[in-house]
Structures are given as C-alpha cells and as structure tokens.
C-alpha cells in the first residue's frame, strides 16, 4: 500500500510508463526499407541470414553492438529508481 502523497497504484503506473517508454524506444529504432549488403559504418559484408531476419538492417553485428553500448551509456534519465524515491 502506498503512503504519503502517492495515490494507490502509483508504483504500477510507474512500471507501465517505463514499459511503454521502452517499447516506443525499441519501435523507433527498428530499421525500415531495404537491407544493405555491406555495413554503412565499416563496409563489412552483412550476412544474408541477418538481412532476412532484420528487414532494413544497415549495420553489421559488431557495429550494431558498439552503437547499442554507446546508447546505453548515454541514458540520462533513470526511471527505475527505488520505490521510495518515486513515491515521495
């Protein structure tokens, strides 16, 4: 049960908002269009199985991994703080 200024269900509202935000972010990163045969960053060939599995792919696995690592480290807003900090 929530106490203080938070209404009942505030924690669930925060969880729902976090999930919605993650889904929207994932959808916005989906590639569109025709897949490239060669990585647009390093010019390495992109395997056909990857191009078929991910329509619109533009990066090889190595470059994609590096990009995702950079994006993760640049996150400035942490919604997953403790419940206590969210309810005060």
N, C-alpha and C positions, 0 to 999 in steps of 0.2 A: 504494500500500500504506500503510495506516495505521500509525502508530508511537506509542509511549508507552502510555498506559492504554486507548486506544480499541481495540475489537475490530475485526476485519476486517468491512467492511460498515457501519461506523458512519456514514459520510457518507451512504450510501444510506438507512439508517434515518432519518436526519435529514430527508432530502429527502422520503421517504414520509410522515413525520409532518407536515411542512409542507403537503404537498398535501392530505392527509386533513383537516387543520385548515381549510384554505381551502375545501374542498368542503363541509364541515359548516357553516361560517360562511355560505356562499352559500345553502345549503339553508334555513338558519334565517331568512334574510331574504326568502325567497320569500313573496309575498303570497298569501293564501288568501281564499276567499269570492267574493262578487260585486264586480265593479269599480265604482268610483264614477264618476259623470258629471262631478263637479267636484272639484278638488283639496281635500283636507281642510286644507291649510295656507293657501293663498292664494285659494281659491274660484274659480280659473280653470277653464274647461272642459277636460276631458281628451278629446282626440280619440278617436273611436270605434276607429280603427285601433290606437291604443295600448291601449285597453281590451280589444280582441280578442286582441292579441299577448301581453299580460301579464295573465292572469286574476287578479283580485283587486287590481289596481292602485289605489292610493289617492292618489298624488301626480302632479302634472304633471311634465314633464321638467325644468323649471327647479328646482323644489323637490327633486326626486329627486337632481339633480346637486349641489345645495348640501348635502343630507344626506350623500351619499357622500363629499364633500370633507371634511366635519367628521369623519366616522368614520375616514377615512384619517389625519387629523392627530391623532386621539386614540389611535392604536395605541401601546400601552405596551411591548409585548413583540416584539422583533425576532428571529425565528428564522433570518433569512437572513444571519447574521454570517459572517465568514470561516471557511474550513475549519479553519484553525489554532486559532481560538478555540473551536471546537466539539470539537476532539479533545484538548484539554488538560484 
